[in-house]
Amino acid sequence: MKVLGIGNAIVDIICKVEENFITENNLTKGTMKLFFNEIEFKNLLGNLKIEKSISGGSVANSIVGLSQLKNEVGFIGKISDDEFGAKYEAGLMRENVKYYYTKQKETIPTGTCLILVTPDSERTMCTFLGIAGKINAYDVNVEIIKKSELIFLEGYLWDEGEPKKAFEKAINNAKKVAMSLSDLFCVERHKKNFLDLVKEKLDLTFANESEIMALINAKNFNEVIAFAREIEKHIVITRGEKGAISINGSEINVIEADKNITIKDLTGAGDLFAAGYLHGFTNNLSTNKCLEHGTKLSSKIIQQIGARL
């Protein structure tokens, strides 16, 4: 298998909202907020009009993108044997993703993410992890990991105690490890752990500009480049309208963002960029080709609603 993703199995619920909905609910636009109270989460959803619901989660989105590029891929993520769980599993199967988890009837429901899209196309996420946040080391199949060329992890997975053990078990048994820093919230919350991972454990790190700068407390982007070159690790950074950059030791490759596109929804832009880049990376394409594939997929996804092509 080319890539095995391990992440939060979340059903995405996409809703369009006005700017005042964000401020009135004390949310920070463009970030992800975790909800630990199911009732509070359901109250937020309230009478919102649902545009689309789909099997999601950051890494799962990337894995589906890789499958659509005809790569053999799999995914591990925890769901419950409930309505959303059944939809989640069926959604991955339709995309030819091998799902390495056997669902059971849990006391906690399948995880849900409310994605609020404002008129400027920015997305703000409200996540109730549900059973996804309870993934543990027993849920991680070592044999499947050893048969995979690369595993892909998400920073979101680090947000609970038990998932951290699953995370570490996966890393310790993998041939190669890639990870997305996921969100500024995650970076600020787990800065020391993430910094250790980037320096010591990861073969490939994905981040956006604000995430990587926060990770190393950089004052400008030149400090990011100096950091990546110093630790001699492969770091790929998306920079919005500035494009993207890959830094791998002394090798630096840059690509410009696609111009003249109509942005409808930024949901999944980073996930699909990672899918395109990993497609090139695992098929031994040049770094420039990896960046081209990543940019192509991310450009496509932001011209539609939702994180699936």
C-alpha positions as CSV (number, residue, x, y, z in Angstrom):
1,M,0.0,0.0,0.0
2,K,1.2,3.5,-0.9
3,V,-0.2,5.5,2.0
4,L,-2.0,4.6,5.2
5,G,-3.8,7.6,6.9
6,I,-4.5,7.6,10.6
7,G,-6.7,10.4,11.9
8,N,-10.0,11.5,13.3
9,A,-13.0,9.9,11.5
10,I,-15.3,12.9,11.4
11,V,-18.6,13.5,9.4
12,D,-18.3,17.0,8.0
13,I,-21.5,19.1,8.0
14,I,-21.1,22.2,5.9
15,C,-23.2,25.3,6.5
16,K,-23.1,28.9,5.0
17,V,-23.3,31.6,7.7
18,E,-22.9,35.4,7.9
19,E,-20.0,37.1,9.6
20,N,-22.1,38.0,12.7
21,F,-22.8,34.3,13.4
22,I,-19.0,33.8,14.1
23,T,-18.8,36.7,16.5
24,E,-22.1,36.1,18.2
25,N,-21.0,32.5,19.1
26,N,-17.5,33.6,20.3
27,L,-15.7,31.8,17.5
28,T,-12.4,32.8,15.9
29,K,-12.7,32.9,12.2
30,G,-10.5,30.5,10.2
31,T,-9.6,28.3,13.2
32,M,-11.0,25.0,14.7
33,K,-12.7,24.9,18.1
34,L,-13.2,21.7,20.0
35,F,-16.5,21.0,21.7
36,F,-16.6,18.5,24.5
37,N,-20.3,18.9,25.3
38,E,-22.6,17.2,22.8
39,I,-25.6,19.3,23.8
40,E,-23.7,22.6,23.4
41,F,-22.5,21.4,19.9
42,K,-26.1,20.5,18.8
43,N,-27.4,23.8,20.1
44,L,-24.8,25.6,17.8
45,L,-26.0,23.6,14.8
46,G,-29.5,24.6,15.7
47,N,-31.5,25.8,12.7
48,L,-28.6,26.2,10.3
49,K,-29.2,25.1,6.8
50,I,-27.0,22.1,5.9
51,E,-25.4,22.5,2.5
52,K,-23.6,19.2,2.5
53,S,-22.6,16.3,4.8
54,I,-19.7,14.0,3.9
55,S,-17.2,11.5,5.4
56,G,-14.4,13.8,6.5
57,G,-11.5,14.5,8.8
58,S,-8.3,16.1,7.6
59,V,-6.2,13.0,6.8
60,A,-9.3,11.1,5.4
61,N,-9.8,14.0,2.9
62,S,-6.1,13.6,1.8
63,I,-6.4,9.8,1.6
64,V,-9.5,10.1,-0.6
65,G,-7.6,12.6,-2.9
66,L,-4.8,10.1,-3.2
67,S,-7.3,7.3,-4.1
68,Q,-8.8,9.5,-6.8
69,L,-5.2,9.8,-8.2
70,K,-5.3,5.9,-8.5
71,N,-3.0,5.2,-5.5
72,E,-3.6,2.2,-3.2
73,V,-4.5,3.7,0.2
74,G,-6.1,2.9,3.5
75,F,-7.4,4.7,6.6
76,I,-7.7,4.0,10.3
77,G,-10.1,6.1,12.3
78,K,-12.6,5.3,15.1
79,I,-16.4,5.5,14.5
80,S,-19.4,4.1,16.3
81,D,-22.0,1.7,14.9
82,D,-24.6,4.4,14.5
83,E,-26.2,6.3,11.6
84,F,-23.2,8.6,11.0
85,G,-20.8,5.8,11.4
86,A,-22.5,3.7,8.7
87,K,-22.4,6.8,6.4
88,Y,-18.8,7.4,7.1
89,E,-17.7,3.8,6.3
90,A,-19.8,3.7,3.2
91,G,-18.3,7.0,2.0
92,L,-14.8,5.7,2.2
93,M,-15.7,2.5,0.5
94,R,-17.2,4.4,-2.4
95,E,-13.8,6.1,-2.8
96,N,-11.9,2.8,-2.9
97,V,-10.2,3.5,0.4
98,K,-9.5,0.4,2.5
99,Y,-10.9,1.0,5.9
100,Y,-9.0,-0.8,8.7
101,Y,-11.4,-0.4,11.6
102,T,-14.3,-2.6,12.7
103,K,-17.0,-0.4,14.3
104,Q,-18.8,-1.3,17.5
105,K,-21.8,0.1,19.2
106,E,-20.3,2.8,21.5
107,T,-21.7,5.0,24.2
108,I,-20.3,8.0,22.4
109,P,-21.5,8.8,18.9
110,T,-19.4,9.1,15.7
111,G,-17.5,12.4,15.5
112,T,-18.9,15.5,13.7
113,C,-17.4,18.7,12.4
114,L,-19.6,21.7,11.7
115,I,-17.8,23.7,9.0
116,L,-19.1,27.3,8.9
117,V,-18.4,29.1,5.6
118,T,-18.6,32.9,5.6
119,P,-19.2,35.1,2.6
120,D,-15.4,35.6,2.1
121,S,-15.1,31.8,1.6
122,E,-13.1,31.4,4.9
123,R,-14.1,28.3,7.0
124,T,-14.4,28.1,10.7
125,M,-14.6,24.6,12.2
126,C,-16.5,23.5,15.3
127,T,-15.6,19.9,16.1
128,F,-17.3,17.4,18.4
129,L,-14.8,14.5,18.3
130,G,-17.1,11.9,19.7
131,I,-15.7,8.4,19.6
132,A,-13.0,9.6,17.1
133,G,-11.2,11.3,20.0
134,K,-11.0,7.9,21.8
135,I,-8.8,6.1,19.3
136,N,-6.1,4.2,21.2
137,A,-3.1,2.0,20.5
138,Y,-5.3,-1.2,20.3
139,D,-7.0,0.3,17.2
140,V,-3.7,0.6,15.3
141,N,-2.9,-2.5,13.3
142,V,0.9,-2.8,13.3
143,E,0.9,-5.3,10.4
144,I,-1.0,-2.8,8.2
145,I,1.5,-0.1,9.1
146,K,4.5,-2.2,8.2
147,K,2.9,-3.0,4.8
148,S,2.5,0.7,4.0
149,E,5.2,2.7,2.3
150,L,4.3,5.8,4.3
151,I,1.8,6.7,7.0
152,F,0.1,10.1,7.2
153,L,-0.9,11.6,10.5
154,E,-2.7,14.8,11.5
155,G,-1.9,17.2,14.4
156,Y,-5.6,17.1,15.4
157,L,-5.0,13.5,16.5
158,W,-2.7,14.7,19.3
159,D,-5.6,16.5,21.2
160,E,-6.5,13.6,23.5
161,G,-4.5,11.3,25.8
162,E,-5.2,7.9,24.3
163,P,-4.8,9.0,20.7
164,K,-1.2,10.1,21.5
165,K,-0.4,6.5,22.3
166,A,-1.9,5.4,19.0
167,F,0.1,8.1,17.3
168,E,3.4,7.0,18.8
169,K,2.7,3.3,18.1
170,A,2.1,4.1,14.5
171,I,5.3,6.2,14.2
172,N,7.5,3.6,15.9
173,N,6.4,0.9,13.4
174,A,6.3,2.9,10.1
175,K,8.8,3.0,7.3
176,K,8.2,6.7,6.6
177,V,6.1,9.2,8.4
178,A,4.4,12.4,7.1
179,M,2.2,14.7,9.2
180,S,0.2,17.8,8.9
181,L,0.4,20.4,11.7
182,S,-3.3,20.8,11.0
183,D,-4.2,24.1,12.8
184,L,-2.7,27.0,14.6
185,F,-4.8,26.0,17.7
186,C,-3.1,22.6,17.7
187,V,0.4,24.1,17.3
188,E,-0.1,26.5,20.2
189,R,-1.5,23.8,22.4
190,H,1.2,21.2,21.7
191,K,4.2,23.3,20.6
192,K,6.9,21.3,22.4
193,N,5.6,17.9,21.2
194,F,5.1,19.1,17.6
195,L,8.6,20.7,17.5
196,D,10.1,17.4,18.8
197,L,8.2,15.5,16.1
198,V,9.3,17.8,13.3
199,K,12.9,17.6,14.4
200,E,13.2,14.0,15.3
201,K,10.4,11.7,14.0
202,L,8.9,13.0,10.8
203,D,10.2,12.4,7.3
204,L,7.8,15.0,5.8
205,T,5.9,17.9,7.5
206,F,3.0,19.9,6.0
207,A,2.1,23.2,7.5
208,N,0.7,26.6,6.4
209,E,2.7,29.7,7.0
210,S,1.1,30.8,10.3
211,E,1.4,27.3,11.8
212,I,5.1,26.9,11.1
213,M,5.9,30.4,12.2
214,A,4.1,29.8,15.5
215,L,5.9,26.5,16.0
216,I,9.3,28.1,16.0
217,N,8.2,31.6,17.2
218,A,9.5,33.1,13.9
219,K,9.3,36.9,13.3
220,N,9.6,36.5,9.6
221,F,9.6,33.8,6.9
222,N,13.4,33.8,6.4
223,E,13.6,32.4,9.9
224,V,11.4,29.5,8.8
225,I,13.7,28.7,5.9
226,A,16.8,28.9,8.1
227,F,15.1,26.6,10.6
228,A,14.2,24.0,8.0
229,R,17.7,24.0,6.5
230,E,19.3,23.7,9.9
231,I,17.4,20.6,11.0
232,E,17.8,19.1,7.5
233,K,14.2,17.9,7.3
234,H,11.6,18.0,4.5
235,I,9.1,20.7,5.3
236,V,6.4,21.8,2.8
237,I,4.6,25.1,3.5
238,T,1.5,26.5,1.9
239,R,1.3,30.3,1.8
240,G,-2.1,31.1,0.4
241,E,-1.9,33.6,-2.5
242,K,2.0,33.4,-2.2
243,G,1.9,29.8,-3.4
244,A,3.9,27.1,-1.7
245,I,7.5,26.2,-0.8
246,S,9.3,22.9,-0.2
247,I,12.4,23.0,1.9
248,N,14.5,19.8,2.0
249,G,17.9,20.4,3.5
250,S,19.7,22.8,1.0
251,E,17.1,22.2,-1.7
252,I,14.4,24.9,-1.9
253,N,11.6,24.7,-4.5
254,V,8.8,27.3,-4.9
255,I,5.6,27.4,-6.8
256,E,3.2,30.3,-7.4
257,A,-0.5,30.0,-6.5
258,D,-2.9,29.6,-9.4
259,K,-4.4,32.9,-10.6
260,N,-7.8,33.8,-11.9
261,I,-9.8,31.3,-10.0
262,T,-13.1,31.9,-8.2
263,I,-12.9,30.8,-4.6
264,K,-16.1,29.4,-3.1
265,D,-14.8,27.5,0.0
266,L,-11.4,27.1,1.5
267,T,-12.4,23.8,3.2
268,G,-9.9,21.1,2.4
269,A,-7.4,23.3,0.6
270,G,-4.5,22.1,2.7
271,D,-5.8,18.5,2.8
272,L,-5.9,18.2,-1.0
273,F,-2.6,20.0,-1.4
274,A,-1.1,17.3,0.8
275,A,-2.8,14.6,-1.3
276,G,-1.3,16.0,-4.5
277,Y,2.2,16.4,-3.0
278,L,2.1,12.9,-1.4
279,H,1.1,11.5,-4.8
280,G,4.2,12.8,-6.3
281,F,6.4,12.0,-3.3
282,T,5.4,8.3,-3.1
283,N,5.6,7.9,-6.9
284,N,9.2,9.3,-6.9
285,L,8.4,12.4,-8.9
286,S,10.5,15.6,-8.7
287,T,9.8,18.1,-6.0
288,N,8.6,20.6,-8.6
289,K,6.1,18.0,-9.8
290,C,5.0,17.3,-6.2
291,L,4.3,21.0,-5.8
292,E,2.5,21.1,-9.1
293,H,0.2,18.2,-8.1
294,G,-0.5,19.8,-4.7
295,T,-1.3,23.2,-6.2
296,K,-3.6,21.7,-8.9
297,L,-5.7,19.8,-6.4
298,S,-5.9,22.6,-3.9
299,S,-6.9,25.0,-6.6
300,K,-9.7,22.7,-7.7
301,I,-11.1,22.1,-4.3
302,I,-11.5,25.8,-3.3
303,Q,-13.7,26.4,-6.4
304,Q,-16.4,24.2,-5.0
305,I,-18.2,23.6,-1.6
306,G,-16.7,20.9,0.5
307,A,-13.4,19.0,0.8
308,R,-14.0,16.2,-1.8
309,L,-13.4,16.5,-5.6
